[in-house]
Amino acid sequence: MIRAQYGRRGLTLVLKGHAASAPKGQDLVCAAASTLAFTAAAALRDEAERFYPSVVQRPGELRIACEPASGSRKACRRLLDTIWVGFELLARDYPAYVKAEKEE
């Protein structure tokens, strides 16, 4: 199971685990979660001068944090909120494989 955690106040996104909804290389739930996570990381990196992103990837885990420059907190939160909608949809549609937890 993939556990997605969004720390809205701290502007962090943490993914742990694997969906295991299909054999390796055929797991569409895992592919969708990975696409969302890598999109968030790339979008933050594209705005690196405003968001100062931190992305740490280990086997079975991805941690993304945003340290926004002065005046950029709302923009960073808006970006992560948008990505988070995708994780909520995955959790709703595939509850056996994705759990989404948001901390305000």
Residue pairs with C-beta under 8 A, 6 or more apart in sequence:
1 17
1 18
1 19
1 20
1 96
1 97
1 98
1 99
2 15
2 16
2 17
2 18
2 19
2 29
2 30
2 33
2 90
2 97
2 98
2 99
3 15
3 16
3 17
3 99
3 101
4 13
4 14
4 15
4 33
4 87
4 90
4 91
4 98
4 99
4 100
4 101
5 12
5 13
5 14
5 15
5 16
5 101
5 102
5 103
6 12
6 13
6 80
6 84
6 87
6 100
6 101
6 102
6 103
7 13
7 14
7 103
8 77
8 80
8 81
8 102
8 103
8 104
9 103
9 104
10 65
10 103
11 65
11 66
11 67
11 68
11 73
11 76
11 77
11 80
12 63
12 64
12 65
12 66
13 37
13 40
13 62
13 63
13 64
13 65
13 80
13 83
13 84
14 61
14 62
14 63
14 64
15 33
15 37
15 61
15 62
15 63
16 60
16 61
17 60
18 27
18 30
18 60
19 27
19 29
19 30
19 33
19 94
19 97
19 98
20 27
20 30
20 97
21 27
21 28
21 29
21 30
21 94
21 96
21 97
22 28
22 29
29 90
29 94
29 97
29 98
32 86
32 90
33 87
33 90
33 98
36 83
36 86
36 87
36 90
37 62
37 64
37 83
39 83
40 64
40 79
40 80
40 83
41 53
41 55
41 62
41 64
43 79
43 83
44 51
44 53
44 55
44 64
44 66
44 76
44 79
45 53
45 55
47 72
47 75
47 79
49 69
50 68
50 69
50 72
50 75
50 76
51 66
51 67
51 68
51 69
51 72
51 75
51 76
51 79
52 66
52 67
52 68
52 69
53 64
53 65
53 66
53 67
54 63
54 64
54 65
54 66
54 67
55 62
55 63
55 64
56 62
56 63
57 63
66 76
66 79
66 80
68 75
68 76
84 100
84 102
87 98
87 100
88 100
88 102
90 97
90 98
90 100
91 98
91 99
91 100
